Amino acid sequence: MSSIPPGPPLANPPPGVPPQEPHWPAPPGAASPRESRGIAFFVAVFLGILLLVSAGLNVLLLLLSVGSITGAGLESGANYDEVHVVGERDSEHKVLQIAIRGAIAEGANPLLGAAGGTVTQVENALRYAKSQAVEGLLLYIDSPGGGVTDSDRIYTMLQRFRANHPQMPVMALYGDMAASGGYYIAVAAEHIISRRTSISGSIGVIMSAWNFAKLAKDYGVEQVAIKSDRTPFKDMLSPTRALSDGERTMLTSIVDELYDQFVSVVMEGRGMDRAAVERVANGGIYTAKQSLEYGLVDEIGDYESALEWFKNRLGHDVAVVEQRRRAGLTDLLFGMRAANAPASSVESLLTSSTGPRFLYFWQGGR
């Protein structure tokens, strides 16, 4: 028996019967109301997104690791170019320029594939010099100095390189300045040329820190330092209390010892006696003419003077080239500095540690 579709609601329903809404059959092909999704659906979507992000990060880290490993092949010159600086462009006789620009500071934890700081850059360049057909080194120094240890590491590397390659001449050429740690590195060369406009010197050590003890007292600020009676110097150089006489004596003794090391380095590198070095090692800065007069440099000149010096030492004309690292995946992703870029900034030098540092640094050369 065929079903009869319900008709319209009664116009006048019996008493006690609520009026009914009209109920018409759904048209053919109409979709049923969409059921609401439970919380499990959204949790599954969130976990899926996390899985995709995790997989992408793993792939990225793998690529960075491969780039770091392959980029380390400096012996073969992989990922590096030689860029002509000055001299006979097509000459087969090459001198490698190692540029030390800006504050001398080494990055604490370079990321995978990163160039690192000044020490790493010089180390890479020396490794490159050993693996390529390079006949000499030109240290181009334009730096106000930097960390005591970083400066000494570079000086030691250059000294060791010269001892292992006595046939390879090493000279230094100044830019605007070669002060403090910059000069410390320069004396590792057998010949130093200063431009007539260069500033040099600032032989000495400095350690500086801010002290807000009076300001903190005025505003009721107090630093709480928990230390043992057996370690009274543990909060030395706290910015909220004055330096004690014992602490000042201790720090001054360290500065004096590092100063004596600086003087000894200059004596050895320049062939000067202690009295002559100490006469100029007062933290002062000098013009090119004064530096030449005091025996801190050998010559006032420029790149042409450097080319002439290498020609006299090697017996032929040379081309000065510089090691340039090609931009890799890490550089493109993070905008990192290539190995030939200027050294770490003054800001990174002064903020890369947890507190004040002993520096071979001219603060006026920021």
Summary of the structure (lengths in Angstrom):
residues: 366
radius of gyration: 34.9
end to end distance: 101.0
largest distance: 126.8
contacts: 1076
relative contact order: 0.18
helix: 39%
strand: 17%
